[in-house]
Amino acid sequence: MSAPAVLVHRDAALLARAVAARLVTRLVDVQSARGTASVVLTGGGIGIDVLRALDSAPARDAVMWDRLDVWWGDERFLPSGHPERNETQAREALLDSVPVDPARVRPMPGPDGPDGPDPEAAAERYAAWLAAATTHEDHGPVPSFDVLLLGVGPDGHTASMFPGQPAVYDDRPVVAVHGSPKPPPTRLTLTFGAINAAREVWVVVAGADKASAVAMALSRTGRVQVPAAGVSGRQRTLWLLDSAAASKIPGGLTRLASP
């Protein structure tokens, strides 16, 4: 597990463009070295803004989109096409505009999926898809994702792991979440083991309402109380923030990013 590096951008718009540019560079580098790459997407305002920025980035087409595996870190347990699904928003922001291979885009199932309205079975199915995608280079039951994107909520949750809820204690790679304090109440989420298998974890956060949660996570508060404190990439962990989200972090922990 890697120690976090914290980069601060002036505002949310600049943050989204900078993360998009960084993501293009990372994916191109990995594909140049290995032929394929993998990314785990997140939802939320800034997560989707990053995808919109990537869609309009001049270097967008440098990525070999048909050689990219796309996964999700969490999902609202809603039918396909529902406007509140992370998948729906990601498709509208980016994926419908680039030549991805549909077989390599793996959204989490909803109640209209093969397991119907059973989120536990849907979580098991997604875990099985992850296990089937592993290779001899991986270190467990999920792939070693090249980049895994996360957000953070004002309460310190990340993916759909909320403070004190069962998911933060669960060692299965994917679990169903019931009674989420943020609607809708039923969700699917990767857990710490799956998230921390990624080569690089990028935590992207914007807004003053997240500042306290960011500061607590970076001060190594326990992951049960602040789930965002428990995420870390095997090779690299980046906290990519706007100045509002970084406003409560001790100055020695941050580094201003180039404009």
Buried (B, 14 or more C-beta within 10 A) or exposed (E): EBEBEBBBBBEBEBBBBBBBBBBBEBBBEBBEEEEBBBBBBBBBEBBBBBBBBBBEBEEBEEBBBEBBBBBBBBBBBBEEEBEEBBBBBBBBBBBEBBEBEEEBBBBBBBBEBEBEEBBEBBBBBBBEBBBEBBEEEBEBBBBBBBBBBBBBBBBBBBBBBBBEBBBBEBEBBBBBBBEBEBEEEBBBBBBBBBBBBBBBBBBBBBBBEBBBBBBBBBEEBEBBBBBBBBBBBBEBBBBBBBBBBBBBBEEEBBEEBEE
